Amino acid sequence: MRNGKDVLLSTPTASGKTLSFLPAILETCIQDAQATALLIFPLKALAIDQLSKLEVIAKPMGLHRGMMTGDMPKAERLKLFTPQAPQILCISPDLLHHQLNRIRYRHEWQTWRDFLTRLRYVVVDEAHTYRGSFGGHFANLMRRLRLAVDRLEGNSERLQYVLATATIGNPIELAERITERSDRLVYINRSGARTAGRTILCLKPTARTNTEASRLILEWLERGLSGIVFCNTRAGAKSLLALMNAELERQKRGHLKASLALFYGSLRSDRRNQIIESVKQNKVRVIFATSALEAGIDLPELDCCLIKGYPGSLMSFYQRIGRAGRHQHGLVVFLPSLGDPLDYYYGTNPQMLLDGEVERALCNPNYHSILSKHLHCAARESMIPASEVKQRFGDNAGNIVNELLNQKALQINEKSGDLFTDDRPHNSVNLRGATQDSVMLVDGNTNQELEELSLLQAYREVFPNAIYAMQSNDGNLQYYRSRSLDLESKQASLIPITSEPKLRTQATQDMTIKPLEPLREPRLVSLNLKDSKLRLTLSWAEITNHVTGYNLISKVRTITCSHSRCSRYHQPMQSDTCTACNKPTRLAEITEIEEENLVVLNK
């Protein structure tokens, strides 16, 4: 980095990527008080976590650092840049997209303009998340950032990129797509971080994943071990926690419920921080997590990691196993479900988990609909020299600019040759693709804010009369009934239920795909099956998700025979062995549909 190189770090989870590049940035900022660094994190929780590390190191050095978030009031954002900009700024790509438009306001945001003029470092953390549509948008955001730096009389050629990524199949290709240069890239994929190693166990696929998972977790607790359990859905994590709590009560060890914690993305930030702090203090011994803890949020040393179900990619699998076995030897257990095809495949071919080809992170920044939006935004915030369109935005950009000119979306200043617009396009661009509207869950009795769900999640989980569960501080699940879902105020009012309900609600859903316009001729692809082919059609389409109603279901946790071929399978029992097959009984959760499609809801 002292030699002006771009750096790509592709090493395992918790290998110290942040602490490897941060000293070079701090050194530059100390030696040159005018130098600035922009640290981009895909998640707000991750930015907060990394800023806390930065505070420990940078504060004694007297370096001005800060973080901008989407929920920060405008007055606080301006205060962060008053009387001068921070040297080191943490930000999300979503906020950077809007913040680039602030360079138009010379008086109010002059210090932000100065920050970009002096920009030296751009850190892209968790770079593997920038794939697909999100990756295409992000690569164009970087094009706009370079344009803004140059238009403010900075030097984008002087920028140094630092990219940190998890294990993916094409790290160099992804880095070159984001930075649009390769001659200065140094690739580092060997970790010097100390690791104690880990043992990976792959269990046979089972239809009783919750029962088997609870047995393992109880074993951890009995041996004084700590661990994390990765579930693929929030509902799955809550169901497993409920089963664990019931088993602890049955064994007269209810006091251990407080040592279990749910962790998922819709939790409020203060609750997430409380859980992480409790893990550090050994108050929480086992975390039930979703993919929210795949990202590089720092956790203390954990002894064990249980992966309940294949996470959908080897990329995610490697991130998850990195949570155990850092300073002390760790245990990783993969528990596949018998009913899931991918689980069954990896469960019966476990070597593929370690030797299989890791997925590539692909994106296309030149995709017409994505590129046109960012050209529109760039013309608004920086104005684009017409002679530099292809150089800055790729070969496809020239034709798209002509289309935008014909549509009057862009105009050209005949004197300067700059492309500009009087439109306000930024609010119509969502970097993450789908609409990200959220709904706040509020206690209807106290008005306390509880959690925040995406709009799609709210449709599925907190429609009127829906039963919703969340964990209380004592470890128990607290159940609520949804009184209302107000889409105008973006709030759902929930009323606490004093005892666990006998019946739960489960949304019924439907997806429709309506082809609109073919993009290519259909083609046939041969399959491994004899005399079989697959017809592929590429077209524009409208995809609609419907929540059409809900089912009433019962969930009973009871001692039962878990041998699927037994005549008394899933029938309640009191004994330790089944009276029919003499096999050991287990605590299991039995789910049955009581009534179907009770109410048809709005889409």
PLY file of the C-alpha trace (Angstrom):
ply
format ascii 1.0
element vertex 603
property float x
property float y
property float z
element edge 602
property int vertex1
property int vertex2
end_header
0.00 0.00 0.00
2.94 2.35 0.56
3.81 1.73 -3.08
0.40 2.88 -4.28
-0.96 -0.59 -5.06
-4.57 -1.76 -4.89
-4.97 -4.70 -2.50
-7.37 -7.63 -2.66
-7.63 -9.74 0.52
-9.38 -13.08 0.17
-8.77 -14.97 3.40
-11.01 -16.90 5.83
-13.50 -15.37 8.26
-11.85 -13.75 11.30
-8.35 -13.86 9.74
-7.72 -10.19 10.57
-8.34 -8.58 7.17
-9.35 -5.23 8.69
-6.34 -5.01 10.98
-4.03 -5.84 8.07
-4.93 -2.83 5.92
-5.96 -0.31 8.58
-2.41 0.57 9.77
-1.38 1.69 6.26
-4.43 3.97 6.00
-3.82 5.43 9.47
-0.16 6.00 8.64
-1.09 7.98 5.53
-3.67 10.04 7.44
-1.09 10.88 10.15
1.61 11.83 7.66
-0.77 13.79 5.41
-3.51 15.61 7.29
-5.23 16.32 3.96
-5.62 12.64 2.99
-9.05 11.02 3.43
-10.35 7.45 3.34
-13.81 6.12 2.52
-14.72 2.78 4.12
-17.78 1.17 2.47
-19.71 -1.56 4.32
-22.77 -3.35 2.91
-24.51 -3.56 6.31
-25.05 -0.88 8.92
-24.37 -3.38 11.74
-21.05 -4.25 10.12
-20.12 -0.57 9.80
-20.85 -0.02 13.50
-18.77 -3.06 14.41
-15.80 -1.96 12.31
-16.01 1.65 13.53
-15.63 0.39 17.11
-12.30 -1.22 16.08
-11.26 1.99 14.36
-12.10 4.03 17.45
-9.72 2.02 19.62
-6.79 2.64 17.28
-7.52 6.05 15.75
-8.79 7.98 18.77
-5.42 8.10 20.59
-3.87 9.36 17.33
-6.28 12.29 17.22
-7.65 11.36 13.80
-11.10 12.67 12.93
-13.28 9.70 11.99
-17.02 9.15 11.70
-19.91 7.18 10.27
-22.94 8.21 8.24
-26.12 6.11 8.36
-29.43 6.40 6.58
-31.36 7.06 9.81
-29.01 9.89 10.85
-30.84 13.25 10.78
-29.53 15.82 8.31
-28.38 18.10 11.14
-26.17 15.32 12.55
-24.70 14.57 9.11
-23.81 18.23 8.65
-22.35 18.32 12.17
-20.08 15.42 11.24
-18.62 17.61 8.48
-18.38 20.77 10.61
-16.04 22.60 10.82
-14.20 20.12 8.61
-14.74 16.68 7.15
-13.51 13.55 8.94
-10.38 11.98 7.54
-11.89 8.51 7.74
-15.58 7.99 6.93
-17.61 4.76 7.23
-20.66 4.60 4.98
-23.02 2.18 3.25
-23.30 2.06 -0.56
-26.97 3.03 -0.31
-26.15 6.27 1.52
-23.13 7.02 -0.68
-25.49 6.85 -3.68
-27.51 9.76 -2.24
-24.54 11.57 -0.67
-22.85 11.98 -4.06
-25.74 14.23 -5.02
-24.77 16.58 -2.17
-21.68 17.79 -4.06
-24.02 20.10 -5.98
-24.57 22.16 -2.81
-21.34 24.12 -2.62
-22.09 26.15 0.49
-23.85 23.58 2.67
-21.65 20.60 1.75
-18.32 22.23 0.90
-16.46 20.06 3.41
-17.94 16.92 1.78
-16.66 18.19 -1.55
-13.25 18.75 0.07
-13.32 15.19 1.43
-13.78 13.78 -2.09
-11.16 16.08 -3.59
-8.58 14.73 -1.13
-9.75 11.11 -1.28
-6.88 8.61 -1.21
-8.34 5.26 -0.11
-11.57 3.42 -0.95
-12.13 0.32 1.19
-14.73 -2.17 -0.08
-15.44 -4.60 2.75
-17.35 -7.85 2.20
-16.82 -7.38 -1.55
-18.37 -10.79 -2.32
-21.80 -9.35 -1.50
-21.61 -7.17 -4.62
-22.90 -9.71 -7.11
-25.94 -9.91 -9.35
-28.04 -6.76 -9.59
-26.51 -5.31 -6.41
-23.03 -5.80 -7.86
-23.96 -4.13 -11.13
-25.30 -1.11 -9.25
-22.25 -0.98 -6.98
-19.75 -1.07 -9.86
-21.57 1.90 -11.41
-21.57 3.68 -8.04
-17.76 3.36 -8.08
-17.72 4.86 -11.60
-19.74 7.79 -10.30
-17.42 8.17 -7.31
-14.36 8.38 -9.58
-16.14 10.93 -11.79
-17.07 13.04 -8.74
-13.47 13.00 -7.47
-12.15 14.21 -10.83
-14.85 16.85 -11.30
-13.93 18.27 -7.90
-10.31 18.60 -9.05
-9.16 15.50 -7.24
-7.35 12.62 -8.93
-9.16 9.29 -9.28
-6.00 7.71 -10.72
-4.35 8.32 -7.35
-7.07 6.40 -5.50
-6.06 3.16 -3.87
-8.62 0.40 -3.47
-8.63 -2.15 -0.68
-11.09 -4.99 -1.21
-11.78 -7.64 1.42
-13.78 -10.69 0.42
-14.76 -14.11 1.67
-13.82 -17.23 -0.27
-15.29 -16.98 -3.79
-14.42 -18.57 -7.12
-13.32 -15.41 -8.93
-11.95 -12.79 -6.49
-9.61 -11.12 -9.02
-12.30 -10.85 -11.69
-14.70 -9.28 -9.18
-12.06 -6.78 -7.99
-11.27 -5.75 -11.57
-14.97 -5.32 -12.30
-15.35 -2.97 -9.32
-12.14 -0.96 -9.78
-11.94 -1.20 -13.61
-8.17 -1.60 -13.45
-5.84 -4.56 -13.02
-2.28 -3.27 -13.42
-2.00 -2.20 -9.76
-3.79 -5.09 -8.06
-1.98 -7.21 -5.47
-3.86 -10.39 -4.57
-3.37 -11.87 -1.09
-5.08 -15.18 -0.32
-2.82 -16.68 2.33
-3.65 -15.93 5.93
-0.97 -15.53 8.56
-3.54 -15.44 11.35
-3.11 -18.06 14.00
-5.71 -20.82 13.80
-6.08 -23.86 15.99
-7.86 -25.83 13.28
-11.25 -27.43 13.35
-12.88 -30.83 13.08
-15.77 -31.01 10.60
-18.42 -33.66 11.11
-21.02 -34.37 8.45
-24.01 -36.22 9.86
-26.34 -38.42 7.86
-29.40 -36.65 6.40
-32.30 -36.87 8.84
-35.96 -35.93 8.95
-35.50 -34.90 12.59
-33.06 -31.99 12.27
-34.54 -30.01 15.18
-34.46 -33.04 17.48
-30.87 -33.89 16.57
-29.79 -30.25 16.80
-31.27 -29.89 20.29
-29.40 -33.00 21.45
-26.11 -31.53 20.23
-26.73 -28.15 21.82
-27.62 -29.77 25.15
-24.33 -31.65 24.96
-22.49 -28.34 24.43
-24.17 -26.80 27.46
-23.42 -29.82 29.67
-19.73 -29.63 28.73
-19.52 -25.85 29.22
-18.93 -25.16 25.52
-20.02 -22.13 23.53
-21.33 -22.23 19.99
-23.37 -20.85 17.15
-26.21 -22.59 15.30
-26.85 -21.40 11.76
-30.43 -21.81 10.54
-31.52 -20.85 7.04
-34.65 -18.97 8.15
-35.76 -16.92 11.15
-38.75 -19.23 11.57
-36.39 -22.21 11.71
-34.24 -20.53 14.37
-37.28 -19.67 16.49
-38.69 -23.18 16.18
-35.39 -24.72 17.33
-35.14 -22.30 20.26
-38.69 -23.17 21.34
-37.83 -26.88 21.29
-34.62 -26.23 23.27
-36.52 -24.23 25.89
-39.10 -27.00 26.27
-36.39 -29.63 26.73
-34.57 -27.50 29.32
-37.83 -27.08 31.24
-38.45 -30.83 31.05
-34.98 -31.50 32.46
-35.51 -28.95 35.27
-32.75 -26.71 33.85
-34.88 -23.74 32.85
-32.24 -21.33 34.18
-30.13 -22.13 31.10
-32.69 -20.56 28.75
-31.13 -17.14 29.36
-27.86 -18.47 27.91
-29.50 -18.95 24.48
-30.05 -16.05 22.09
-31.69 -15.48 18.71
-29.78 -13.29 16.24
-31.23 -12.21 12.89
-31.31 -9.17 10.63
-34.64 -7.63 11.70
-33.58 -7.26 15.34
-33.02 -3.70 16.43
-29.37 -2.68 16.58
-29.40 -2.22 20.36
-30.64 -5.80 20.81
-27.97 -7.15 18.44
-25.28 -5.22 20.32
-26.64 -6.52 23.63
-26.39 -10.12 22.41
-22.81 -9.70 21.18
-21.83 -8.08 24.48
-23.49 -10.95 26.40
-21.45 -13.46 24.38
-18.27 -11.60 25.31
-19.29 -11.77 28.98
-20.15 -15.50 28.73
-23.76 -14.77 29.66
-24.90 -16.13 26.28
-23.37 -19.50 25.42
-25.23 -20.44 22.24
-26.45 -18.16 19.44
-29.19 -19.23 17.02
-28.39 -17.19 13.92
-29.38 -16.68 10.32
-27.12 -15.41 7.54
-26.95 -12.09 9.44
-23.87 -13.44 11.22
-22.14 -14.64 8.06
-20.77 -11.15 7.50
-17.63 -10.01 9.28
-19.23 -8.88 12.54
-16.74 -9.71 15.27
-17.68 -12.38 17.77
-15.59 -13.77 20.61
-14.02 -17.21 20.41
-16.65 -19.95 19.95
-16.00 -23.65 20.49
-18.61 -25.12 18.15
-20.58 -24.33 15.02
-23.68 -26.24 13.92
-24.83 -25.69 10.34
-28.45 -26.82 10.22
-29.12 -27.35 6.52
-27.04 -26.45 3.49
-26.94 -22.62 3.27
-27.34 -22.47 -0.51
-23.71 -21.98 -1.52
-20.24 -23.15 -0.58
-19.35 -19.48 -0.20
-21.79 -19.21 2.72
-20.71 -22.59 4.10
-17.07 -21.43 4.37
-18.10 -18.19 6.05
-20.12 -20.08 8.62
-17.47 -22.64 9.55
-15.03 -19.77 10.12
-16.89 -18.93 13.34
-15.22 -21.81 15.22
-11.62 -22.91 15.67
-9.66 -19.68 15.85
-7.48 -19.81 18.98
-8.65 -23.20 20.22
-9.53 -26.27 18.21
-13.13 -25.95 17.01
-15.91 -28.35 16.10
-18.13 -27.85 13.05
-21.17 -30.08 12.54
-23.15 -30.14 9.29
-26.68 -31.43 9.89
-28.49 -32.02 6.55
-32.23 -32.47 6.16
-33.51 -35.63 4.52
-36.24 -33.72 2.74
-34.04 -31.16 0.98
-32.31 -32.26 -2.28
-29.16 -30.16 -1.78
-28.91 -31.19 1.87
-29.20 -34.82 0.83
-26.57 -34.42 -1.91
-23.95 -32.86 0.37
-24.92 -35.11 3.25
-24.18 -38.20 1.13
-21.18 -36.58 -0.63
-19.53 -34.71 2.27
-16.17 -34.38 0.54
-17.82 -31.97 -1.92
-18.23 -29.51 0.95
-14.46 -29.15 1.10
-13.37 -29.96 -2.45
-16.30 -28.54 -4.46
-15.79 -25.52 -6.67
-16.74 -22.32 -4.85
-19.30 -20.17 -6.66
-18.22 -17.15 -8.68
-19.51 -13.69 -7.78
-20.79 -12.28 -11.07
-22.25 -8.90 -11.97
-22.82 -6.87 -15.11
-22.46 -3.09 -14.63
-23.18 -2.53 -18.33
-26.68 -3.99 -18.12
-28.90 -1.49 -19.93
-31.49 -0.75 -17.23
-28.84 -0.43 -14.49
-26.34 1.65 -16.46
-28.98 4.10 -17.72
-30.05 4.89 -14.14
-26.50 5.64 -13.04
-25.77 7.78 -16.10
-28.86 9.78 -15.19
-27.64 10.17 -11.58
-24.08 11.05 -12.64
-25.37 13.78 -14.94
-27.36 15.23 -12.06
-24.60 15.24 -9.42
-21.38 15.80 -11.38
-22.29 16.47 -15.01
-20.54 14.11 -17.44
-18.13 15.40 -20.10
-19.68 13.99 -23.29
-16.24 13.13 -24.62
-15.56 10.88 -21.60
-18.79 8.85 -21.51
-17.37 5.63 -22.97
-14.10 5.97 -21.09
-15.86 6.27 -17.76
-18.98 4.14 -18.21
-18.09 1.56 -20.87
-18.79 1.02 -24.55
-22.55 0.58 -24.06
-22.85 4.00 -22.45
-22.73 5.96 -25.72
-25.91 4.40 -27.12
-27.70 4.74 -23.79
-26.77 8.43 -23.55
-28.23 8.97 -27.03
-31.46 7.31 -25.90
-31.61 9.51 -22.78
-30.99 12.61 -24.89
-33.82 11.65 -27.25
-36.10 11.08 -24.26
-35.13 14.55 -22.90
-33.91 12.83 -19.70
-30.44 14.29 -20.39
-29.39 17.58 -21.94
-26.03 18.78 -23.22
-24.40 22.12 -22.54
-23.24 23.19 -25.98
-20.58 25.47 -24.56
-18.89 23.05 -22.11
-19.89 19.78 -23.74
-21.20 18.46 -20.39
-24.23 16.21 -20.04
-26.63 17.35 -17.33
-30.22 16.91 -16.17
-32.78 18.87 -14.20
-34.47 15.62 -13.12
-34.09 14.17 -9.62
-33.34 10.52 -10.37
-31.64 9.36 -7.15
-34.78 8.43 -5.21
-35.97 6.14 -8.01
-32.79 4.02 -7.89
-32.51 1.17 -5.40
-29.08 -0.41 -5.37
-30.36 -3.66 -3.92
-32.94 -4.22 -6.62
-36.30 -4.84 -4.97
-38.10 -2.16 -2.98
-36.60 -1.96 0.49
-39.58 -0.43 2.32
-39.67 -1.59 5.92
-42.37 -1.97 8.56
-41.78 -1.25 12.23
-43.32 -3.70 14.72
-44.71 -1.80 17.69
-46.11 -3.05 21.00
-49.75 -1.98 20.85
-49.90 -1.48 24.62
-46.71 0.50 25.22
-45.81 1.83 21.72
-42.33 0.35 22.20
-40.57 -0.41 18.93
-39.80 -4.14 18.78
-38.35 -5.16 15.42
-38.22 -3.97 11.84
-39.26 -6.21 8.93
-39.08 -5.72 5.19
-42.43 -5.04 3.56
-42.52 -8.53 2.03
-41.76 -10.12 5.40
-44.49 -8.02 7.02
-47.06 -9.23 4.49
-46.15 -12.82 5.37
-45.72 -12.57 9.12
-47.69 -9.72 10.71
-50.92 -9.57 8.72
-53.96 -8.88 10.97
-54.46 -11.74 13.48
-51.07 -13.28 12.68
-49.11 -14.81 15.58
-45.56 -13.47 15.81
-42.80 -14.62 18.20
-39.65 -12.93 19.45
-37.26 -13.67 22.29
-37.46 -11.83 25.58
-34.48 -11.05 27.80
-35.07 -14.12 30.00
-34.64 -16.43 27.00
-38.31 -17.32 26.58
-40.25 -16.71 23.40
-42.80 -13.92 23.77
-45.81 -14.30 21.47
-47.82 -11.44 19.97
-50.99 -11.20 17.93
-50.99 -8.64 15.13
-53.77 -6.12 15.65
-53.16 -4.18 12.44
-50.74 -3.71 9.56
-50.82 -0.09 8.44
-49.00 0.29 5.12
-49.28 4.09 5.12
-47.53 4.59 8.46
-45.33 1.52 7.85
-46.26 0.12 11.26
-47.68 -3.13 12.58
-49.34 -3.01 15.99
-48.78 -6.18 18.02
-50.56 -7.17 21.23
-48.66 -9.43 23.69
-50.18 -12.83 24.45
-49.75 -13.92 28.06
-49.25 -17.63 27.32
-48.02 -19.69 24.40
-50.91 -20.02 21.91
-52.11 -23.49 20.99
-52.66 -22.44 17.37
-50.27 -20.48 15.13
-50.72 -18.78 11.79
-48.83 -19.60 8.62
-49.22 -17.46 5.50
-50.12 -19.15 2.24
-48.25 -17.69 -0.70
-48.28 -17.76 -4.46
-45.86 -16.51 -7.10
-46.82 -15.67 -10.67
-44.38 -15.08 -13.49
-45.80 -13.25 -16.49
-43.48 -13.17 -19.55
-43.59 -9.76 -21.22
-41.07 -9.67 -24.06
-38.71 -12.40 -25.34
-35.04 -11.39 -25.44
-33.69 -14.44 -27.26
-34.97 -17.44 -29.14
-35.71 -20.40 -26.82
-33.09 -23.12 -26.81
-32.91 -26.75 -25.75
-30.23 -27.94 -23.32
-29.35 -31.62 -22.96
-29.53 -33.18 -19.50
-27.80 -36.17 -17.94
-31.11 -38.04 -17.93
-31.70 -40.33 -20.91
-33.63 -38.74 -23.81
-34.33 -35.57 -21.81
-33.85 -31.91 -22.63
-34.63 -28.64 -20.90
-36.19 -25.72 -22.75
-34.74 -22.34 -21.70
-36.46 -19.05 -22.48
-34.93 -15.63 -21.76
-37.41 -12.77 -21.59
-38.49 -9.71 -19.67
-41.06 -10.77 -17.11
-43.23 -9.46 -14.31
-42.84 -11.47 -11.09
-45.52 -11.02 -8.44
-45.56 -12.48 -4.94
-49.01 -12.88 -3.38
-49.95 -13.57 0.22
-53.33 -15.16 -0.42
-54.43 -16.20 3.05
-53.25 -18.21 6.04
-53.51 -21.62 7.66
-54.10 -22.32 11.33
-51.51 -24.81 12.52
-50.87 -26.53 15.81
-47.39 -27.15 17.20
-47.07 -29.68 19.98
-43.76 -30.45 21.67
-43.93 -33.87 23.24
-41.97 -37.05 23.97
-42.60 -39.36 21.03
-41.17 -42.15 18.94
-38.98 -40.62 16.25
-38.57 -43.85 14.24
-40.50 -43.09 11.03
-41.38 -46.75 10.33
-42.89 -47.35 13.74
-46.67 -47.64 14.13
-46.51 -45.11 17.00
-44.35 -42.58 15.13
-45.05 -39.03 16.35
-47.62 -40.21 18.92
-47.29 -38.76 22.45
-45.64 -41.04 25.03
-44.45 -40.90 28.61
-41.72 -43.55 28.60
-38.05 -43.37 27.59
-38.52 -46.16 25.04
-41.27 -46.74 22.50
-43.78 -49.39 23.56
-44.12 -50.55 19.94
-40.53 -50.68 18.57
-38.46 -50.39 21.79
-36.34 -47.59 20.30
-35.48 -44.53 22.46
-38.07 -41.76 22.47
-37.16 -38.12 21.82
-38.65 -34.70 22.45
-40.04 -33.56 19.10
-42.19 -30.79 17.71
-45.21 -32.10 15.81
-46.85 -29.67 13.39
-50.32 -30.21 11.94
-52.58 -28.02 9.81
-55.88 -27.50 11.61
-57.64 -25.21 9.11
-56.60 -23.97 5.66
-57.00 -20.68 3.74
-59.09 -18.95 6.37
-58.76 -15.43 5.03
-57.75 -14.09 1.63
-55.48 -11.10 2.21
-54.52 -8.19 0.03
-51.39 -8.61 -2.08
0 1
1 2
2 3
3 4
4 5
5 6
6 7
7 8
8 9
9 10
10 11
11 12
12 13
13 14
14 15
15 16
16 17
17 18
18 19
19 20
20 21
21 22
22 23
23 24
24 25
25 26
26 27
27 28
28 29
29 30
30 31
31 32
32 33
33 34
34 35
35 36
36 37
37 38
38 39
39 40
40 41
41 42
42 43
43 44
44 45
45 46
46 47
47 48
48 49
49 50
50 51
51 52
52 53
53 54
54 55
55 56
56 57
57 58
58 59
59 60
60 61
61 62
62 63
63 64
64 65
65 66
66 67
67 68
68 69
69 70
70 71
71 72
72 73
73 74
74 75
75 76
76 77
77 78
78 79
79 80
80 81
81 82
82 83
83 84
84 85
85 86
86 87
87 88
88 89
89 90
90 91
91 92
92 93
93 94
94 95
95 96
96 97
97 98
98 99
99 100
100 101
101 102
102 103
103 104
104 105
105 106
106 107
107 108
108 109
109 110
110 111
111 112
112 113
113 114
114 115
115 116
116 117
117 118
118 119
119 120
120 121
121 122
122 123
123 124
124 125
125 126
126 127
127 128
128 129
129 130
130 131
131 132
132 133
133 134
134 135
135 136
136 137
137 138
138 139
139 140
140 141
141 142
142 143
143 144
144 145
145 146
146 147
147 148
148 149
149 150
150 151
151 152
152 153
153 154
154 155
155 156
156 157
157 158
158 159
159 160
160 161
161 162
162 163
163 164
164 165
165 166
166 167
167 168
168 169
169 170
170 171
171 172
172 173
173 174
174 175
175 176
176 177
177 178
178 179
179 180
180 181
181 182
182 183
183 184
184 185
185 186
186 187
187 188
188 189
189 190
190 191
191 192
192 193
193 194
194 195
195 196
196 197
197 198
198 199
199 200
200 201
201 202
202 203
203 204
204 205
205 206
206 207
207 208
208 209
209 210
210 211
211 212
212 213
213 214
214 215
215 216
216 217
217 218
218 219
219 220
220 221
221 222
222 223
223 224
224 225
225 226
226 227
227 228
228 229
229 230
230 231
231 232
232 233
233 234
234 235
235 236
236 237
237 238
238 239
239 240
240 241
241 242
242 243
243 244
244 245
245 246
246 247
247 248
248 249
249 250
250 251
251 252
252 253
253 254
254 255
255 256
256 257
257 258
258 259
259 260
260 261
261 262
262 263
263 264
264 265
265 266
266 267
267 268
268 269
269 270
270 271
271 272
272 273
273 274
274 275
275 276
276 277
277 278
278 279
279 280
280 281
281 282
282 283
283 284
284 285
285 286
286 287
287 288
288 289
289 290
290 291
291 292
292 293
293 294
294 295
295 296
296 297
297 298
298 299
299 300
300 301
301 302
302 303
303 304
304 305
305 306
306 307
307 308
308 309
309 310
310 311
311 312
312 313
313 314
314 315
315 316
316 317
317 318
318 319
319 320
320 321
321 322
322 323
323 324
324 325
325 326
326 327
327 328
328 329
329 330
330 331
331 332
332 333
333 334
334 335
335 336
336 337
337 338
338 339
339 340
340 341
341 342
342 343
343 344
344 345
345 346
346 347
347 348
348 349
349 350
350 351
351 352
352 353
353 354
354 355
355 356
356 357
357 358
358 359
359 360
360 361
361 362
362 363
363 364
364 365
365 366
366 367
367 368
368 369
369 370
370 371
371 372
372 373
373 374
374 375
375 376
376 377
377 378
378 379
379 380
380 381
381 382
382 383
383 384
384 385
385 386
386 387
387 388
388 389
389 390
390 391
391 392
392 393
393 394
394 395
395 396
396 397
397 398
398 399
399 400
400 401
401 402
402 403
403 404
404 405
405 406
406 407
407 408
408 409
409 410
410 411
411 412
412 413
413 414
414 415
415 416
416 417
417 418
418 419
419 420
420 421
421 422
422 423
423 424
424 425
425 426
426 427
427 428
428 429
429 430
430 431
431 432
432 433
433 434
434 435
435 436
436 437
437 438
438 439
439 440
440 441
441 442
442 443
443 444
444 445
445 446
446 447
447 448
448 449
449 450
450 451
451 452
452 453
453 454
454 455
455 456
456 457
457 458
458 459
459 460
460 461
461 462
462 463
463 464
464 465
465 466
466 467
467 468
468 469
469 470
470 471
471 472
472 473
473 474
474 475
475 476
476 477
477 478
478 479
479 480
480 481
481 482
482 483
483 484
484 485
485 486
486 487
487 488
488 489
489 490
490 491
491 492
492 493
493 494
494 495
495 496
496 497
497 498
498 499
499 500
500 501
501 502
502 503
503 504
504 505
505 506
506 507
507 508
508 509
509 510
510 511
511 512
512 513
513 514
514 515
515 516
516 517
517 518
518 519
519 520
520 521
521 522
522 523
523 524
524 525
525 526
526 527
527 528
528 529
529 530
530 531
531 532
532 533
533 534
534 535
535 536
536 537
537 538
538 539
539 540
540 541
541 542
542 543
543 544
544 545
545 546
546 547
547 548
548 549
549 550
550 551
551 552
552 553
553 554
554 555
555 556
556 557
557 558
558 559
559 560
560 561
561 562
562 563
563 564
564 565
565 566
566 567
567 568
568 569
569 570
570 571
571 572
572 573
573 574
574 575
575 576
576 577
577 578
578 579
579 580
580 581
581 582
582 583
583 584
584 585
585 586
586 587
587 588
588 589
589 590
590 591
591 592
592 593
593 594
594 595
595 596
596 597
597 598
598 599
599 600
600 601
601 602
